[in-house]
Structure formats: C-alpha cells, structure tokens
C-alpha cells in the first residue's frame, strides 16, 4: 500500500484507511485490499504549476512520501518493468474525462512517469543498503 501511495501521491492514508478482503460466505481473511480509498491522490486539489519538486505530505508513518517509501523493506514482489508505458495508458484513461483539461492531463501523466523513476531510485537505494536483491 505504501508503494502504491507513493506512486499516486496519496495524501490521506491513515490507520483507519486500510481495507481488507474477506470471503463473503465464510468471512475468511483473504488479504489486504490492493487499492483502498485513494481519492486524495494525484494532486487532487492542487494548482499544478509551481507544485513540481515540493514534498507531498504523507501519513501515517512519516511526514513525506520520500521518507515513507524508505520504510518498505522489500520490492521483490514488484516488477517495475510492468509500468513501462504507464504514462501513455494513463493519458488514454484521462482523455475520456471531460473534466480534465489538456494541461492537467499532461502534468499528471508526466508526474506519474516521474514517480515511477523516483520509485526506481528508491529501490536502487534499498539495494545499495543491502535490503534486497533486484531481479
């Protein structure tokens, strides 16, 4: 969840904001919800220009996403290559919305691409600190 929040710049993850998946019949625990209550992400209420490079607030474990992503101890589960072309796919999705103008769409696509690059650097930093092996 911390990794997804990092990528989409979710500002509202807190201790009452995690979801669980359970079997509806048996109530057996199946696992954490992969995406849960992420409405305050992707600079949802920010003016875009002048926002680049600013630290985005984060909850619940650290004050910023940059600090919080360092809490992830393994990215062995993540195939970062699967995000190749994410900006183009995101642009196609956003293009379908009449409420997102071209300037905002361009900013969001470039920002998402940049977050993937920053995540790659965070993963490399963890590897250099001896926390994981890259695949």
N, C-alpha and C positions, 0 to 999 in steps of 0.2 A: 504494500500500500504506500509506503514511503517513497518507493521508486516511481510509482505512477504519479503520486502527488508532486514529486519533483518535476517530472516531465510536463505535466499540465499546469503547474504552478498553482496548485490548490491551496488556498489561504485558510481553510476552515476545518482542517482535520483536528479533532479533539477526542477526548476519551469517550464521549457519548456519540461519536460519529464513525463507528466501525460497524459493519454488518456481518451477519452470519448466514450461512446456507444450511438449512435442515431439511430432511426428508419430511414432506407434508403428512405422510401416513404414520411413520414410526417416530418422528421427531428426532431421529438420529442426526448427530452433528456431521455435516459433510465437509465443512471448511469455511474459511472466511470469504465474504463476498469480494470478488476481484475489483469491482468498481462500486463505490457506495457514496452517495451524497457528495458529489463533486461540482456542485453548482457555482461555487465561488472560485472558479479556476479560470485560467487563460485571460487574466487581467479583465475580469468580468465587468468591473465598474471603473476602470481607469481610462483616462485620456491616454492615447497611445504615444504621442510624440513627447519625448523627454523622459520616457519611462525606461528606456534601454539602460542596462547596466546597474540599475538600482537593485538593492537587496529586497526580495519579496518576503514579507513576514510569513512565519510558519508556526504551526502548532502540532502536537502538544509537547514535543520533546526538546526542541531547540527553537531559537528565535528566528532563524532564517533557513531557507531551503539548503543553502550551501553548507551550513553546519549540520542540518538534519540528515542529509544524504550520507554523511560520514558515519552515521550510526549503522548503516547497512553493512553487515559483515561478510556477505557473500552475494555475488551476482552470478553464481554458477548456473542458476535457473534461467538467466536472461540471454537470449540470442539477439544482441544489438543489431546484427545484420538484418533481422526481420523488420527493422524500422527504416531500412533504406527506401527512399521514395515516399516517406510518410508525409512530407510537405505537399507533394502533388496530390496524394489521396485526400488529405485534409482540405486542400483547396477545392477539390471537386465537391466535397461534402458541404463546405461553407458556401459555395456558389449557388447551392439550391435554396439558400435562405434569402428572402427579400429584405431582411432586417440587418444584414451585414454588408456594408458597402465595400468597395474595392480596396480602399486604403486600409481598413481594419482587417480585411481578409489577407491582404499582403503582409501586414505586420504580424498577424497571428501565425501564418504559415512559416515566415522567416523565424519567428521566435520559437516555434516548436522545433524547427530544424536546429536552431542554436541550442536548445535544451538537450537534444539528443547528443550533440557534440560535447556539451558540458558533462553529461552523464558518462560519456565515453572517457573523458578526462578523470572523472571521479573514480571510475572503475580502474583505470590505469594507476591512479594514486593508491588505491587499496591494494592492488597487486604489488606495487613497489614497497608498500609497508609490510608485505608478506601475508596479507589477509586472504588471498585467494589465488587460484591459478586461472589464467584466461584460456578459453577453448579456441 
